[in-house]
């Protein structure tokens, strides 16, 4: 079953009743239209994007028991924090031990696979829009174990200029469409972190990313091949002329949130992105326990 992403951008009171999330809106007294129930087992991700949202602790407990990721946005309406359960898998301790003990050589091989897939997916985006993609195809063939020559960075430099033009700079605080990319990437990051916890791993212990201030290093690693799916959505909106505002408008957020339920091709089969992420994180653990040699990633 495809689980839902719930976005709250207005004042609301969220509570728990009969194992369901109940939404109440201030100023509306008629419970027939104001008391909206949502089964918790149907939810994957909740985004809180208003300063006047109240959520009960009992609801938080049940959401965490069901491995629902809760994302909080700051005053700029950008995702700024995330809540995940300590344990999302019955064998969390055993799996975490294997994750800690994984060899450096295996990490390097898995990072090579990740970078290769990311670059190939970037090439797929360029090809879709009739841009020169062949250079990226060649660069993907040059990735070595651990990517010591930073082929990923060289590919990214070419990719962004080819996609948005030579003047575009991909920066966290850069001009549009950077903020739209950042917003949708944050949704993917939260979904990947949730998938890692569900598979019994900790999202902090990365393959390549190792910033001591980053608690989601592994999520940042594993999400890399998923980024081009966000780029595709953002570029399509860009071509429509809908990304000219310097603020994230609600109607654009709705479009960006659709990435959670996007259909992708993984293992030659069509699958919702949420399911694909679960397949990716499960395959990663199988690599950690040496029952699989490659991570399963979607192909653009």
Secondary structure by P-SEA (a helix, b strand, c coil): cbbbbbbbccbbbbbbccccccccccccccccccccccccccccbbbbccccbbbbaaaaaaaaaabbbbbbbcccccccbbbbbcccccaaaaaaaaaaaccaaaaaaaaaaaaaaaaaaaaaaaaaaccccaaaaaaaaacccccccaaaaaaaaaaaaaacccccccccccccaaaaaaaaaaaaaaaaaaaaaaacccccccccccccccccaaaaaaaccaaaaaaaaaaaaaaacccccccccaaaaaaaaccccbbbbcccccccaaaaaaaaaaaaaaaaaccccbbbbbcc
